Amino acid sequence: MPTETQKVGWAALLKPAWFPALAVLVGGVLLHSMNVLMLATVLPSIVEDVGGATLMSLPTTAFLASSIVAASCTGYVTSVFGARRAFATGALVFGAGALLCALAPSMAQVIAGRFVQGFGGGLLAAMAYVLVRNTFPEAVWAYAIALLSGAWSMSVLLGPLLGGAFATYGDWRGAFYAVAGLACLLAGLAIRALPRTLSGHGERPRVPALRVALISAAIIAMSVAAAIPMAVVKALLFAAALGALALMLRLDRRAAAPLLPRDAFAFGTVTGIGLWLALLLSASFSPLQLYVPTFLQVLHGLDPLAAGYMVAGGSLGWTVASLSVAGAGPRWVDRLLVIGPSAMALALFGLASLMTLKPFLLAILPIVLLGMGIGSSWAFAAQRVMSGARKGDEMAAASSVATVQQAGTALGAAVAGLIANLAGLSGGLNVADVTAATYWVPGCFVAVALLATLAGIRLVRTGAS
């Protein structure tokens, strides 16, 4: 890109010709992210209505496991339908899953509906990153990714408002009906705004069924481990999950059409370390979305709407930070790749220490800091993954950002569910058990954020060498 374009910054991205496609991509990520906060807000109401306290992590992990399957199939779906129809199809599938949730008589059907929703959300998220790479020049990738990241925090208004308003008035199902309508609207807009095809596709790719199955099996194994009381079975399932992920990576590196870049999770390349950082950042953020609304409702008596908006402070921090640092220079980018995850470790420690104290507003400080930590580093981690891709791996690197983000969130949710149930949450949502989980869930994830800090340091050093 010319130096002139680099100096323009945000103005270079927000060209009139690019605005319709950019708006639809942001809308797709917003629909996906809004439902994370919406589910967290209405989940206690769902449990109260249909039961299933021990399965509280499964609606999230089912959603994310299916999202990974969809993200893995993005190349195939795009080659069959074209980019425009693939995105619209994702929106319609997302709406169908929301409708299943709205009609659910039990937690099992809620989980099934979330699985269907996840497939649509996976298509939306993966297509967004692929379209960023194919629509915009590299000089504005960080701005475009920051805008997509900011969509997670634009849900600060819609997610808790939608879920909390319906749940507060005793109609959590109405929130899912509303989502189904929004998904249909997005599908119609996508048909008008997005391109019919993407550049760079040759022969129709094959769906990597075995590798996708291994990823899904790993996430499901961790989720089931959270709901099973026997410690030995928990350990076996967790070991099986790690083995499935290791086998998947080995098969993927040997495949003719890899799902991830060939150096994915390598310790000596920019793309490999960048994916480690993305995975650990996503995992570190997941306890906030899944359990903190429940902690606030049970321990402090907040209604679903108020609890949802408290947690939305994390998304607000994400947005403010990501938009503020998007134009940072190379030296500051290196610093933020380390400062961001370090701030997340401090925030998680703060959540474990302050969540049970009164007034409950003390918890807003670590909640916002957690969002600012991921917001100040996420776009640059994603940019390094894409810009560091080897020749021939460019498309895989772009789509892998969404896949790894969802994998990290799913694994984080599964581990959080395991920790919460070990801490006593499997006995129900009583104050004593929730208090124990409040200490252990964010406290254990401090170690994950510290690992992300080490990955950030390693990424900076590798990029400089």
DOPAVO-905153 format. One line per field, with one value per residue (C-alpha): residue number from 1; residue in three letters; z, x, y. Coordinates in Angstrom, 1 decimal. Each point is the difference from the previous one (the first is absolute). Example, Ala and Ser with C-alpha at 12.3 -4.5 7.8 and 13.67 -1.06 7.14 Angstrom:
<nodes>
torfi <- (1,2) $
zanu <- (ala,ser) $
c3 <- (7.8,-0.7) $
c1 <- (12.3,1.4) $
c2 <- (-4.5,3.4) $
</nodes>
This chain:
<nodes>
torfi <- (1,2,3,4,5,6,7,8,9,10,11,12,13,14,15,16,17,18,19,20,21,22,23,24,25,26,27,28,29,30,31,32,33,34,35,36,37,38,39,40,41,42,43,44,45,46,47,48,49,50,51,52,53,54,55,56,57,58,59,60,61,62,63,64,65,66,67,68,69,70,71,72,73,74,75,76,77,78,79,80,81,82,83,84,85,86,87,88,89,90,91,92,93,94,95,96,97,98,99,100,101,102,103,104,105,106,107,108,109,110,111,112,113,114,115,116,117,118,119,120,121,122,123,124,125,126,127,128,129,130,131,132,133,134,135,136,137,138,139,140,141,142,143,144,145,146,147,148,149,150,151,152,153,154,155,156,157,158,159,160,161,162,163,164,165,166,167,168,169,170,171,172,173,174,175,176,177,178,179,180,181,182,183,184,185,186,187,188,189,190,191,192,193,194,195,196,197,198,199,200,201,202,203,204,205,206,207,208,209,210,211,212,213,214,215,216,217,218,219,220,221,222,223,224,225,226,227,228,229,230,231,232,233,234,235,236,237,238,239,240,241,242,243,244,245,246,247,248,249,250,251,252,253,254,255,256,257,258,259,260,261,262,263,264,265,266,267,268,269,270,271,272,273,274,275,276,277,278,279,280,281,282,283,284,285,286,287,288,289,290,291,292,293,294,295,296,297,298,299,300,301,302,303,304,305,306,307,308,309,310,311,312,313,314,315,316,317,318,319,320,321,322,323,324,325,326,327,328,329,330,331,332,333,334,335,336,337,338,339,340,341,342,343,344,345,346,347,348,349,350,351,352,353,354,355,356,357,358,359,360,361,362,363,364,365,366,367,368,369,370,371,372,373,374,375,376,377,378,379,380,381,382,383,384,385,386,387,388,389,390,391,392,393,394,395,396,397,398,399,400,401,402,403,404,405,406,407,408,409,410,411,412,413,414,415,416,417,418,419,420,421,422,423,424,425,426,427,428,429,430,431,432,433,434,435,436,437,438,439,440,441,442,443,444,445,446,447,448,449,450,451,452,453,454,455,456,457,458,459,460,461,462,463,464,465) $
zanu <- (met,pro,thr,glu,thr,gln,lys,val,gly,trp,ala,ala,leu,leu,lys,pro,ala,trp,phe,pro,ala,leu,ala,val,leu,val,gly,gly,val,leu,leu,his,ser,met,asn,val,leu,met,leu,ala,thr,val,leu,pro,ser,ile,val,glu,asp,val,gly,gly,ala,thr,leu,met,ser,leu,pro,thr,thr,ala,phe,leu,ala,ser,ser,ile,val,ala,ala,ser,cys,thr,gly,tyr,val,thr,ser,val,phe,gly,ala,arg,arg,ala,phe,ala,thr,gly,ala,leu,val,phe,gly,ala,gly,ala,leu,leu,cys,ala,leu,ala,pro,ser,met,ala,gln,val,ile,ala,gly,arg,phe,val,gln,gly,phe,gly,gly,gly,leu,leu,ala,ala,met,ala,tyr,val,leu,val,arg,asn,thr,phe,pro,glu,ala,val,trp,ala,tyr,ala,ile,ala,leu,leu,ser,gly,ala,trp,ser,met,ser,val,leu,leu,gly,pro,leu,leu,gly,gly,ala,phe,ala,thr,tyr,gly,asp,trp,arg,gly,ala,phe,tyr,ala,val,ala,gly,leu,ala,cys,leu,leu,ala,gly,leu,ala,ile,arg,ala,leu,pro,arg,thr,leu,ser,gly,his,gly,glu,arg,pro,arg,val,pro,ala,leu,arg,val,ala,leu,ile,ser,ala,ala,ile,ile,ala,met,ser,val,ala,ala,ala,ile,pro,met,ala,val,val,lys,ala,leu,leu,phe,ala,ala,ala,leu,gly,ala,leu,ala,leu,met,leu,arg,leu,asp,arg,arg,ala,ala,ala,pro,leu,leu,pro,arg,asp,ala,phe,ala,phe,gly,thr,val,thr,gly,ile,gly,leu,trp,leu,ala,leu,leu,leu,ser,ala,ser,phe,ser,pro,leu,gln,leu,tyr,val,pro,thr,phe,leu,gln,val,leu,his,gly,leu,asp,pro,leu,ala,ala,gly,tyr,met,val,ala,gly,gly,ser,leu,gly,trp,thr,val,ala,ser,leu,ser,val,ala,gly,ala,gly,pro,arg,trp,val,asp,arg,leu,leu,val,ile,gly,pro,ser,ala,met,ala,leu,ala,leu,phe,gly,leu,ala,ser,leu,met,thr,leu,lys,pro,phe,leu,leu,ala,ile,leu,pro,ile,val,leu,leu,gly,met,gly,ile,gly,ser,ser,trp,ala,phe,ala,ala,gln,arg,val,met,ser,gly,ala,arg,lys,gly,asp,glu,met,ala,ala,ala,ser,ser,val,ala,thr,val,gln,gln,ala,gly,thr,ala,leu,gly,ala,ala,val,ala,gly,leu,ile,ala,asn,leu,ala,gly,leu,ser,gly,gly,leu,asn,val,ala,asp,val,thr,ala,ala,thr,tyr,trp,val,pro,gly,cys,phe,val,ala,val,ala,leu,leu,ala,thr,leu,ala,gly,ile,arg,leu,val,arg,thr,gly,ala,ser) $
c3 <- (0.0,-0.6,2.9,-0.6,0.6,3.2,1.3,-0.6,2.4,0.6,-3.0,-2.2,1.2,0.0,-3.7,-1.4,-2.3,2.9,2.5,-0.9,0.2,3.1,1.7,-0.8,1.3,3.2,0.3,-0.3,2.7,2.1,-0.3,1.0,3.0,1.1,0.6,2.3,2.4,-0.5,1.0,3.0,1.1,-0.4,1.0,3.7,-1.2,-2.4,2.9,2.2,-2.7,-1.5,2.5,-0.9,2.4,-0.5,-3.8,0.1,-2.0,-2.7,-1.9,-0.4,-0.9,-2.4,-1.7,-0.4,-1.0,-2.8,-0.9,-0.5,-2.3,-2.1,-0.1,-1.1,-2.9,-1.1,-3.1,-1.1,0.7,-1.8,-3.1,-0.2,0.8,-0.6,2.7,0.0,0.4,2.4,2.4,-0.4,0.6,3.2,1.1,-0.8,1.8,3.0,0.0,-0.2,3.1,1.9,-0.8,1.3,3.3,0.2,-0.2,2.3,2.8,1.5,0.4,-2.6,-2.7,1.0,-0.5,-3.4,-1.1,1.0,-2.0,-3.1,0.8,0.3,-3.5,-1.4,2.3,-1.1,-3.7,0.9,2.0,-2.3,-3.1,1.6,0.5,-3.5,-1.6,1.9,-1.6,-3.4,0.0,1.7,-0.5,2.8,1.2,1.3,1.3,3.6,-0.3,-1.5,2.6,2.7,-1.3,0.0,3.5,0.9,-1.1,3.1,2.1,-2.0,1.4,3.3,-0.8,-1.9,1.7,3.7,-1.0,-2.1,2.3,3.3,-1.1,-0.9,2.9,2.5,-1.1,0.1,-3.8,-0.8,-3.1,-1.5,-0.2,-2.4,-2.1,-0.4,-1.0,-2.7,-1.5,0.0,-1.7,-2.8,-0.5,-0.1,-2.7,-2.2,0.4,-0.8,-3.3,-1.1,1.4,-0.2,-3.1,-1.7,0.1,1.6,-1.8,0.5,-0.2,-2.5,0.2,2.5,3.3,2.0,3.5,2.4,1.8,2.2,1.2,0.7,1.9,2.1,1.0,0.8,2.0,2.1,0.9,0.7,2.2,2.1,0.2,1.1,2.5,1.7,0.6,1.2,3.7,0.0,0.1,-1.9,-2.9,0.0,-0.3,-2.8,-2.0,0.4,-1.1,-3.0,-1.0,0.0,-2.0,-2.6,-0.5,-0.3,-2.6,-1.9,-0.3,-1.2,-2.7,-1.0,-0.7,-2.3,-1.9,-3.6,1.0,3.7,2.2,1.8,-1.3,-0.3,2.8,2.3,3.7,-1.0,2.6,-2.5,-2.5,0.2,-1.1,2.3,3.1,-1.0,0.0,3.5,1.2,-1.6,1.6,3.4,-0.2,-0.9,2.7,2.6,-0.9,0.0,3.8,0.0,-2.6,1.4,3.8,1.2,-0.8,2.2,2.8,0.0,0.0,2.8,2.3,-0.4,-1.0,-3.3,-2.6,-3.3,-1.8,2.7,0.1,-3.8,-0.2,2.7,-2.0,-3.2,1.6,-1.2,-3.5,0.3,1.2,-3.0,-2.5,1.5,0.2,-3.5,-1.7,2.0,-0.9,-3.6,-1.4,2.4,-1.4,-0.1,3.3,1.8,-1.7,1.5,3.4,-0.2,-1.0,3.5,2.0,-1.2,1.4,3.1,0.7,-0.4,2.6,2.4,-0.8,0.6,3.4,0.8,-0.9,2.3,2.8,-0.4,-1.4,3.4,1.7,0.4,-1.6,-3.2,-2.1,1.2,-2.6,-2.9,0.1,-0.7,-2.5,-2.1,0.4,-1.4,-3.1,-0.4,0.2,-2.8,-2.0,0.0,-1.3,-2.0,-3.4,0.0,0.8,-2.9,-2.3,0.8,-0.8,-3.4,-1.0,1.1,-2.1,-2.3,-3.7,-0.8,3.6,-0.3,-0.1,2.7,2.3,-0.5,0.8,2.8,2.1,0.4,0.5,2.7,1.7,0.3,1.0,2.8,1.2,-0.1,1.8,2.5,0.6,0.4,2.5,1.9,0.2,1.3,2.7,1.0,0.5,1.9,2.2,0.8,-2.6,-1.1,3.2,-1.3,0.1,3.8,1.5,1.7,-3.2,-2.2,2.4,-0.3,-3.8,0.0,1.5,-2.0,-3.5,-0.7,2.4,-2.1,-3.2,1.2,-1.0,-3.6,-0.3,1.2,-2.7,-2.5,1.3,-0.7,-3.4,-0.6,1.0,-2.3,-2.9,0.4,0.1,-3.0,-2.1,0.7,-0.9) $
c1 <- (0.0,1.2,1.2,-3.0,-2.5,1.7,-0.1,-3.7,-0.8,-3.7,-0.9,1.7,-2.3,-3.2,-0.3,-3.5,0.6,1.0,-2.6,-2.9,2.1,1.7,-3.3,-1.3,3.1,-0.1,-3.7,0.8,2.6,-2.4,-2.8,2.4,1.5,-3.3,-1.2,2.9,-1.0,-3.7,0.4,2.1,-2.8,-2.9,1.7,-1.1,-3.6,0.4,1.2,-2.8,-2.6,1.3,2.8,3.4,2.3,2.8,-0.2,0.4,3.3,-1.4,-2.1,3.1,2.4,-2.6,-0.3,3.7,0.8,-2.5,1.5,3.4,-1.6,-1.5,3.1,1.9,-2.5,0.1,2.1,-2.3,-3.2,1.3,1.1,-3.5,-2.2,2.3,1.0,-3.2,-2.3,2.4,-0.3,-3.8,-0.3,1.9,-2.4,-3.0,1.4,0.7,-3.6,-1.2,2.0,-1.4,-3.5,0.9,1.1,-3.1,-2.2,2.2,-1.9,3.3,3.7,0.8,-1.9,1.6,3.3,-1.1,-1.3,3.3,1.9,-2.0,0.5,3.7,0.3,-1.5,2.1,3.1,-0.7,-0.6,3.2,2.3,-1.3,0.5,3.7,0.4,-1.8,2.2,3.1,-1.6,-1.7,2.4,3.7,2.4,0.6,-3.5,-0.4,0.7,-2.8,-2.5,0.8,-0.3,-3.4,-1.1,1.4,-1.9,-3.2,0.4,-0.3,-2.8,-1.9,0.4,-3.3,-1.9,1.0,-0.8,-2.9,-1.6,0.6,-0.4,-3.2,-1.8,1.4,-0.9,-3.6,-0.1,0.3,3.5,-1.4,-0.9,3.7,0.6,-3.0,1.4,3.4,-1.6,-1.6,3.3,1.7,-2.5,0.5,3.8,-0.3,-2.0,2.5,2.9,-1.5,0.0,3.4,2.5,1.9,-1.2,3.5,3.3,3.4,2.4,-2.3,0.9,-1.3,-2.8,1.7,-0.9,-1.4,2.6,-2.5,2.4,2.0,-3.3,-1.3,3.1,-0.3,-3.7,0.7,2.6,-2.4,-2.9,2.3,1.0,-3.6,-1.2,2.8,-1.4,-3.4,1.3,0.6,2.7,3.5,1.6,-2.4,0.6,3.7,-0.3,-2.4,2.4,3.0,-2.1,-0.8,3.7,0.9,-2.7,1.3,3.6,-1.0,-2.0,3.0,2.2,-2.5,-0.6,3.7,0.1,-3.2,-0.1,-2.5,0.8,-2.7,2.6,3.3,2.6,2.0,-3.0,1.0,3.7,2.2,2.5,-2.2,-2.1,-3.2,0.5,0.6,-2.7,-2.6,1.2,-0.6,-3.4,-1.0,1.1,-1.5,-3.4,0.1,0.9,-3.0,-2.5,-0.8,-1.3,-2.6,-1.1,-0.1,0.3,-3.7,-1.0,2.3,-1.4,-3.6,0.4,2.5,-1.2,-3.7,0.4,-2.8,1.1,0.0,2.3,2.3,0.2,1.0,2.7,1.6,-0.4,2.5,2.6,-1.2,0.0,3.6,0.9,-1.6,1.6,3.4,-0.1,-1.1,2.4,3.1,-0.8,2.4,2.9,3.5,2.2,1.7,-3.3,-1.4,2.7,-0.6,-3.8,0.5,1.4,-1.9,-3.3,0.1,1.8,-2.9,-2.4,2.0,-0.4,-3.7,-0.7,1.8,-2.2,-3.2,0.9,0.8,-2.8,-3.0,-1.4,0.6,-2.6,-0.8,-0.2,1.2,3.6,-0.1,-0.5,3.7,1.5,-2.8,0.8,3.8,-0.5,-1.7,2.7,2.7,-1.3,-1.1,3.5,1.7,-2.6,0.1,3.8,0.2,-2.4,2.0,3.2,-1.7,-1.1,3.1,2.4,-1.7,2.2,-0.7,-3.0,-1.3,-1.4,-3.7,0.5,1.6,-2.8,-2.8,2.0,-0.4,-3.7,0.5,2.6,-2.0,-3.0,2.1,1.6,-3.4,-1.4,3.0,-0.1,-3.7,0.5,2.8,-2.0,-2.9,2.3,1.5,-3.4,-1.5,3.1,-0.5,-3.5,-2.2,-1.4,-2.1,-2.1,0.0,0.1,2.1,2.6,0.8,0.0,2.3,2.6,-0.3,0.5,3.4,1.2,-1.2,1.7,2.9,1.0,-0.1,2.7,2.4,-1.5,0.4,3.7,0.6,-1.4,2.4,2.9,-1.4,-0.1,3.7,0.9,-1.9,1.7,3.5,-0.8,-1.3,3.2,2.4) $
c2 <- (0.0,3.5,2.1,2.4,-2.7,-1.1,3.6,0.4,-2.8,-0.6,2.2,-2.5,-2.8,1.9,0.6,0.2,-2.9,-2.3,1.2,-2.3,-3.2,1.2,0.8,-3.5,-1.7,2.0,-0.9,-3.7,0.1,2.2,-2.6,-2.8,2.0,1.4,-3.6,-0.8,2.8,-0.7,-3.6,0.9,2.4,-2.5,-3.2,0.2,0.5,-3.0,-2.2,1.2,-0.9,-3.2,-1.2,-1.2,1.9,-2.5,0.6,3.7,0.0,-2.2,2.5,2.1,-2.9,-1.5,3.3,0.4,-3.6,0.4,3.4,-1.7,-2.6,2.7,2.1,-3.1,-0.4,3.6,-0.7,-2.8,2.0,3.1,-2.1,-1.5,3.1,3.0,2.5,1.9,-3.1,-1.7,3.0,0.2,-3.7,0.4,2.7,-2.2,-3.1,2.2,1.1,-3.5,-1.0,3.0,-1.2,-3.5,1.6,2.1,-3.1,-2.2,-1.9,-1.2,0.9,-2.8,1.9,3.3,-1.7,-1.4,3.4,1.6,-2.6,1.0,3.7,-0.7,-1.3,3.2,2.1,-1.8,0.8,3.6,0.4,-1.8,1.7,3.4,-0.6,-1.5,2.9,2.5,-1.6,-0.1,3.4,2.3,0.7,-1.1,3.5,0.2,-3.5,1.0,2.7,-2.5,-2.6,2.6,0.8,-3.6,-0.4,3.1,-1.7,-2.3,3.1,1.7,-3.0,1.8,1.6,-2.6,-3.3,0.8,2.3,-2.7,-2.9,1.9,1.8,-3.3,-1.9,2.7,-0.2,-3.8,-0.7,-1.1,-1.8,3.3,1.0,-3.0,0.9,3.5,-1.4,-2.2,3.1,1.9,-2.9,0.0,3.8,-0.5,-2.7,2.3,2.8,-2.3,-1.0,3.6,1.1,-2.8,-1.2,-3.2,-1.7,0.3,0.2,-2.8,-3.0,-2.7,-3.5,-0.7,-0.9,-3.1,0.3,-1.2,-2.3,-2.0,3.1,1.9,-3.0,-0.1,3.6,-0.4,-3.2,1.8,2.8,-2.4,-2.2,3.0,1.1,-3.4,-0.2,3.1,-1.7,-3.4,-0.4,-2.7,1.4,-2.9,0.4,3.7,-0.5,-2.6,2.2,3.0,-2.1,-1.3,3.5,1.1,-3.2,0.8,3.5,-1.2,-2.6,2.6,2.4,-2.9,-1.0,3.5,0.7,-3.0,0.8,1.2,2.8,0.8,1.4,2.2,1.5,-2.7,1.7,0.3,0.1,-0.4,1.7,1.5,1.9,3.2,-1.7,-3.0,2.1,2.4,-2.8,-1.1,3.6,0.1,-3.3,1.1,3.4,-1.4,-2.7,2.7,2.1,-2.9,-0.2,3.6,-0.8,-3.3,0.2,3.6,0.9,-3.0,1.0,3.5,-1.1,-2.6,1.8,3.6,-0.4,1.8,-0.6,-1.4,3.3,1.7,-3.1,0.0,3.6,-0.5,-2.7,2.1,2.3,-2.5,0.3,3.8,-0.1,-2.2,2.4,3.2,-1.6,-1.6,3.2,2.2,-2.0,-1.0,2.6,-0.8,0.0,-3.1,0.7,0.4,-3.1,-2.1,1.4,-0.5,-3.7,-0.4,2.6,-1.3,-3.5,1.2,2.3,-3.0,-2.0,2.9,0.4,-3.7,0.2,3.0,-1.8,-2.9,2.5,2.5,-1.8,-1.0,3.4,2.7,2.3,-2.1,3.0,-0.9,-2.8,2.4,1.1,-3.5,-0.7,3.1,-0.7,-3.6,1.4,2.7,-2.6,-2.1,3.1,1.5,-3.1,-2.1,1.9,0.0,-3.7,-0.7,2.3,-1.8,-3.3,1.1,2.1,-2.8,-2.7,-2.0,0.1,-2.2,0.2,3.5,-1.1,-2.6,2.6,2.5,-2.5,-1.6,3.2,-0.6,-3.8,0.4,2.8,-2.3,-2.9,2.0,1.2,-3.5,-1.5,2.8,-0.6,-3.7,0.4,2.7,-2.4,-2.8,2.4,1.3,-3.5,-1.1,3.1,-1.2,1.7,-3.4,0.0,2.9,3.8,0.5,2.8,-2.2,-2.0,3.1,1.8,-2.8,0.0,3.8,-0.4,-3.0,0.7,3.3,-0.8,-3.1,2.0,2.4,-2.7,-0.1,3.8,-0.3,-2.6,2.5,2.6,-2.4,-0.6,3.8,0.3,-2.9,1.5,3.4,-1.7,-2.2,2.9,2.0,-2.8) $
</nodes>
